[in-house]
Each structure stands twice: as structure tokens, then as C-alpha cells.
Amino acid sequence: MIMMSPTLAGLLVIGSLFVLLATGMPIAFALGLSAIGGLLVANGIGVFEVLAETMFAGIANLAYVSIPMFVLMGAAVAATPAGRDLYEALDRWMNRVPGGLVLSNIGACAIFAGMTGSSPATCAAIGKMGIPEMLKRGYPASVATGSICAGGTLGILIPPSVTMIVYGIATETSIARLFLAGVFPGLMLTAMFMAWALIDCRRKGFRFDDTGVRFTIGQKISALPRVLPFLIIIVGTLYVLYGGVATPSEAAGAGAFLTLGVVIVMYRLFRPKPILDIFSSSMRESVMIMMIMASAELFAFALSSLFITQSVAGAIAGLEVNRWVLMALINLFLLISGMFLPPVAIIVMSAPLLYPIIVSSGFDPYWFAVILTINMEIGLITPPVGLNLFVVNAIAPQVRTSEVLWGAFPYVMTMILGIVILSLFPGIATWLPDQVMGPL
């Protein structure tokens, strides 16, 4: 057992975490090992008596049942041609609109992201069709790839969102209210992405000429039957959640069951293998998320045991600065963290620490959940660990990596602008929850 100051202990624990991450070690193992190392140095070998109990306690919450259910819901959609059908439907309805192709790509990303909750799945599903088609019609490569990178991030904001569920459990806030808080900000960001895409196209000299492609009303309507069932399921899941019919876990289970039934019937997945693949994919992702959350709980326990959390909280609370300066510092911390760690890990580790500071500073915790999530979205399209960048680079190898990066960068600035707008007009996030569930 070694006595050390909280500052030194914090530097050692966090430094070891980044060293382990730099080796390519999975996030869950890096979090767990750095936490165990810190606890061993501070408390000796007796710490092993509480490791398993601490990790299990971190995920022993009934509300967490909704996570694998929503993951299964997304896996069922992602494993089928639903993304292609959604893309084709939007393209048919918007082909006469100037810039309709890039708008339909972003719109398809927003809807598909809402159905799956997975940014990489959205980038892959919509990008495989959208990027080649945009390049064929002459859209700049940076616009084609950047719009898909940004559109894919919307999945963690538009409900149902796994990150919102994790935030709700970590801060003991209402998951239903968090879902509602993400609706209008998600729509706002979608509209801002569309506006920038059109501006960027014109800025780079692209002309929205008529392609000569025409679709009859019959052809447009014929594309809807494969899309509408999924939208009905999403609306129905949210209705039973907000109508008081079911808890979040029950609503997630019902949504997963209905989605699985629809994809089996609609896409004729009557053989065992595709169904087993769906369950296998969802199980892998669910276990990964749960492992990260359990390890993050252990990491948070280590920080607390070493008095790092209390010292940081005291230092932040002791800052005699304007609350908006404090919020700017928190946003900077979240932006930097999002460049290296996945959203789930950041939320589990930082939300319990930041929540009391946010509330004591007079900020709405549901508004802050949206701000935090947008910061996590930015992390998905910024190096060095911007997952969406790697996915798009893999599905569009003909586009240079530099073009993908520069195509995505303006959307980072767009999301920062979105944070500023939400700071000036917090009602964008709080109005709908207050109307549906009453004011706090």
C-alpha cells in the first residue's frame, strides 16, 4: 500500500489507461486493468475481494435489459436490405428537389440511425449505396463521404438511443424524458447537416442540374411498403413508452420482437442461419457494451477510492467562474475524451461526476444530456479514433483519406454551432419533455 496525492494517483491511473489504449487493447480491458493497477498500489492485494462485486453491481440494473433489446432491434434492421429500401424510397420522392440525392442520403441516415442506434451500421448501410451514386452523379467526393460520416452520428441522439439509456441509469434520470429531449435537437442537426451539404456543393462548383430521372407516383408509392413498417414500429415503441403502457425495458422488448418478426416475414429470413447471425451480432455488441460499462464502473470506483473524483469535483466546484465558462470547460473535456473513448465509457465514467456540478450550476440535466451526446457525436468523426471515418474510408476506398477527413470537418463545426444554439435556446431540448411529461 503506497500513499500518494490524488493528483499523482489520477495522473498514474489515467496515464496507464492511455498507454494501454495505445497498444490496441480493447476498451473494457484497458479500463479494468488501469483501475486494478491503481487500486493495488493504493490498497494492496485485498482489493481483489471487491472487484467482481463492484463490476457486477455496475450492470445489475433492470433498466439495462433495454440495451440488448434495442441492440437486437438495430441488428435485425442492419442485417437486411432495409437501408437500401429506405434509401431508394427517399431518392424516388426527392429526385426532383435540387440536391435531392445528398438530402435523401442524410435523411436516410437520420431515419436508419434512429432505427438501429448504430453509427457504424448506418454509415455502412447507407454509404454503400449513397456514396457511389453521389460520385456517379458528379457530387464532390468530400461532400459524398462527409455527409455520410455526419449522418451516421445521429443514431446516438435520435431516440431510441442506447447512450441516453446509459446516461439515464448513470445519473438516475428518466429515460423516457431523455428520449424526448433528443427529438428536436436531432431534427435540428439533421436540417443543419442538409443545409451545409447544399452550401458545400455550391461552394465547390457543383450544379444541381436535372438528371432526367423520373419516377411516377406509382413507383414512389411502391417503395413505401418496405419502409413504413419499421417507422410504425419505432412510433409504436415510443407510444407505449410515453403512454404509460410499458417501462423502457418492456417497450424495448416489444420493439425488438416486432422488428424481428417484420424482417423475417418481409425479407423471407426463414432459414436458421440469418436469424442466428442477427442474434450473434446483437449478442457480441451487447456483451461489448456491458463489459465496457462494468469496467467503467470499476474505473469510477478506483477514481473514487483514490479520492481523485472528489478532488476534481472540489476543484471544479471551487472555480469562481461564470457558469457558462464552467460549461465551456466541461465541453472541452468531453470533446477531447470523445476523440479517444467510446460514448458509453465516457458517460459511465463522467456523468456521475458531472451531474451534481451541472445541477448545482443551474443547468437542466436533460438539456445537458443532449449537449453531452452531441459532443460524443463529434468524437465519432474526429481523429484519431473517429469510428465513422474508418467505416466510410473502408466502403469508399477510391476516395482519399484526406478528402474524407476534410469532408467531415465542417460537420464538426456544424455540431459545435448546434451546441451554441442549444445553449442560447435550451427550450429546443426541454420543451417537448415538459409538454409531454410536465415540467421538472
N, C-alpha and C positions, 0 to 999 in steps of 0.2 A: 504493500500500500504506500503510495507516494503522495505527499501533499503538494498541491500546486494551485496557483491562482486560477480563477475561472477564465481569465483572458488567455492564459497559456494553455489550459486544458481545451478551450474552444479551438484555438489555432491548431493544436495537435490532432484533435478529432476530425475537424473539417479538412485539414490538410491531408490526413490519411485517406479521407473519403475521396478527394480529388485524385490522389495518387492511384488508388485502386480503380477509379473510373477510367483513368488514363491508360491503364493496362488492358482495357476492353472487358473487364469483369462485369457481369450483369448487375443492374442497379440494385436489386434486392440483396445480393451477396455483399456488394460494396458497402451498402448502408449497415448491414448486420455486422460485418467484420470490423468496420471502423468503430461502431458502437461498443462491441465486445472488447476491443482493444482499449478504448478509453475507460471502460468500467473495470477491467482487470488492473490497469495501472492505478486507478483511484481506490478501488475497494478490495482488490485481491481475488483469489480464486473462488471465494464464497459467492461471488456474483452469479456463478453458473446455476445456483439453486433457483434463481428467479427468471432466468432467460426465457424458458419455454412458457412459463405462466404469463410473462409480460407480452410476448408475441401473440399468444392465443387471445389474451384479453383485448388486444388491439383489433381483432377481427370478430370477436364473439358478440356480434350485434345483429339482431334480427333484420334490421334495415339493410344490412349488407346483402341479404338474399336478392334484393332487386338488381344488384350489379351483374351477377352471372345471367340473370333473366334478360336484362337489356342487352347484354353482350350476345346472348343466343339469338335474340331478335335481330340484331345487326348482322350476325354471322349468316343467318338464314337468307337475308336480303343480299348480302355481299356475295354469296356463293351462287347466285342465279344471275341471269341476264337482266335483272331489274334495272340496273344502272343504264344499260343500253336502251331499254324500253323508255325509261324516264327521259333520257337524252333525246331520243328520236321524237317523243311526243312534244317536248318543248321546242325542238327545232322546227317541227311542222307548223306549230302555232305562231312562231316568232320569225319565220324565214323572210317575211316582207318588212320587218322592222329594221331600220338602219343599225348595223352592228348586232343584229339579232342572234348571230351564231355565238359570239362571245357572251352576250347576255344570257342566252339559253344554257351555256356551259356553267356560268356562275350560278344561275337559278337551279340547274340540275345538281350542282354541288351542294347548295344550301338544303334542298329537299332530301337528297340522298344522305347527306351528313346527318340531318335530323332523324332519318330512319335508322341509320347504322350507329351513329355516335362515334364513328371511327374516321379520323382524318386520313390515315394511310389508305384505308379501303376506298374512301371517296376519291382520293387522288388517282388511285389505280383504276377504279371502275369508270369514272367519267373521263379521266385523262387518256385512257387507251383509245377512246373513240374521238373525243373532242380535240385533242392536240393535233393528230394527223389531219383531221378535217379542216381545222383552222389554218394549218400550214398550207394545205392544198388550195384553199381559197385566198391565200396571199396575206393572211394576218401576220404581223411581225412575230418572230419566234419568242421574243421576250414577253409579248402580250399573251400568247397562247399558253406558255408554261407558267408565267407568273399568276395569271388569273386562276389556273387550276390549283396551284400551291395555296393561294389565299382562300379560295372557295372551300377547300378541304378542311380548313381550320374551323369552320363554322359548326362542326359537329359537336364540339365540346361546349358550345354556348346555347345553341338552339335545342330546346327540350325534345325528348328526354335525354339528359346529359349525365354521364357517369361522373364527371368531375363535380357537378353540382351535388350529386348524391354524396360523394366523399366529403365535400365541404360541409354539407348539412350535418353529417354524422360527426365530423371532427369538431364542429362548433355548436352542436346541439340546436340547430335551427331547422325550420320547417322545409322539408324537401319540396313539397308542393309549391310553397311560396317562392322558393329559389327557381323552380322551373318557370313560373310565371314571370319572374324578374328578368329572365333571359330572352323572352319572346321579342319585345320591341327592340332592345339593343341588337339582337340577332338580325332582325329585319333591317334595322338601320345600317349595320355593317354590310349586309348584302347589297343594299341600294348604293352605298358609298363605293363598294368594290365595282359595281356595274358602271357607275359614273366615271370612276378613274379609268376603267378599261376603255371606255369610249374616248375619253380625253387623250389617253396614251396612244390610241390608234391614230387619231387625227394629228397628234403631235409628231408622230413618226411617219407621216405622209400617207397613211393608208386611207383609201377612199371606199366608202360604203356603197359601192355600185350594186345595181340589181344583178343578182346571179342568174336570173331567168328561171330559177327553180320555182315551180308552182305546185301547191297541194290543194286538192278540192276539200270541201267541208267534210265529205265522207271519209277522205283519207285522214283528216285531222281527228275526227271523232273516233275512227277505228284504232287510233293509237292510245286512247284513254283507258280502255278496259284493263290493260295490264298495269296501269299506274294507280288508278283510283282506289283499288282495294287496299293498297299499302297506306295511302293517305287516310282512308277511312279508319284503318286500324290505329294509326297514330292519334287521330282526333278522338276515337273511341277510348283509347287508353287514357288520354288526358282527361276526358269527360268523367270516366269512372273515378279518376283520382280526385278531381276537383268537385265532383258531385257528391262526395261523401260516400260513394258506393264501396270503395275499397281503399286499403292502405297502399303506399307506394310499392311494397313488396308484392301484394296481391295484384295490383294493376300491372306490374312488370311481368308477373307470371302469366296473366291472362293475355297480355300483348304478345309475349313470346309464343304461347300456344297457338294463338290465332295466326300469327305471322308464319309459323312453321307449317300450319295447315294450308294456308293460302299458297305458299311457294311449292308445296308438294303437289297440290292439285293443279295450279296454274302452269307450272313448268314440268309436270309429269315426273316428279322425282320418286318413282315408285320402287326403284331398286334400293337395296340397303346401303350400298357404298356412298352415294351422295349425301344421304341422311347422316350416316356415321361421320362423314367428313365435316358436316356442319357442326355436329356435337363435339368432334375432336378439336376443331378450330376454336369454338367458343370456350371449351374447357381449358385449352392452352392459354388463351388470353385472360380468362377469369383467374386461373391459378397465378399467372404472372402479376396481375393487379393485386390479388390478395397477398402474394409474397412481398410485393413492394410495400403494401400497407402494413403488414406485420413487422417487416424490417424497419420501416419508417417509425412505427410505434416504439420499437426498441431503441432506435436512434434518438427519438424525442425523449425517451426515458433516460438515456445516457446524458443528454444535454441537461436535463433537469437535475439528475443525481450529482452532476459535476457543478451545479449552480450556474451553468452557462446561460440557460434560459432566463433565470431570474435576474442575472446581471445585465443581459441585453435588454430585457423588458424595463428594468430600472433605469438603464442609461437612456433608452428611448423616451420613457415617461418623464425623465428629468430634463429633457431638452426643452429649454424655454424658447420655443419657436412657434410661429403660426401653424395652425393645424394643417394648412394646405402645404406648407413646407414639409411637414411630417409626412403627409400623404405622398408628396413627390419623392421623398427618400424611400418610402415603402415601395413605390412603383419602380424605382431604380433597382432596389433589391430583388424584386420579383422578375424584372426584365433580365437581369444578369443570371439569376437562378434558372430561369426558363431556357436559357441558352445551353445549359448543361444537364438538367434533370427533367424527367417527365412530369407532367402536371400532377398526377396522383401523388408522387413522392413529395413534391413541393407543398401541396395542400395539406397533407397529413402532418408534415413537419412544422410548417409555418403558421397555419390557420389558428391552432390553439394559442400560439404566442401572440399573433397579431390581433385576434378577435377582441380581447379586452381593451387593447390600446385603441382600436378603431371605435368601439362603443363609447369609451370614456372621452374620446375626442369629439363626440357628437356626430359621427358618421353612421349612416344606415348600414347594418351588416349585410343586408340583401343587395343593396347597391354596391357595396364593396365586393361581394361575391362576383358580380358581373365585371368589375374592374380587374379583379384578380384573374378571372378566366380570360379576359382579353389579353392580359399580359402573357398568359400561358399560350394563347394562340400565336402571339408574336414569336415565342420561343420555337414553335413548330416550323417557322420559315426563316430562322436566322441561324447562321453557322455558330459553333462547329457541329452541333447535334440537331440541326433542323431536319426532322424526320421527313417532312413533306418534300423538301428539296431533293433528298436522296431518292424518294419514290418516283418523283417526276423525272429526275435525271435517268433513272433506270428504264422508265417506259418511253422516254423520248431521247435515246442516245444520239440521235442525229443533231440535237440542239446542244451547243457548247455549254458547259457548266457555268461559265461566266454570264451567259445570257439568261440562264435560269435564275442565277443569283440577282442580277440587275433587274430582271423582270419581277421578282418577288419583293425587292426592297421598297418600291413605292407603296406597296400594300402594308408594309410595316409602318410607314409614316401615316397611312390612312387609318390604321388601328390606333396609333397614338393620338391622332386627331379625334377619333371616336371616344377615347378616354377623356380628352379635354371637353368634348361636347357633353358627355355624361356628367362630368364634374360641374359644368355650368347649368345643366338641366337634368338633375338627378331623377326627376319625375318620369323620364323615359324608362327607367328601370323600376321605379317604385309605384307608378300609377296603377298598372294592371293588378299587381298583388293587392294593393289597397282596395281596389274596386271589387275584386272577387272575394277576398278573404277578410276585408276590413283593415283599417289602419293598425299599426303596431301600438 
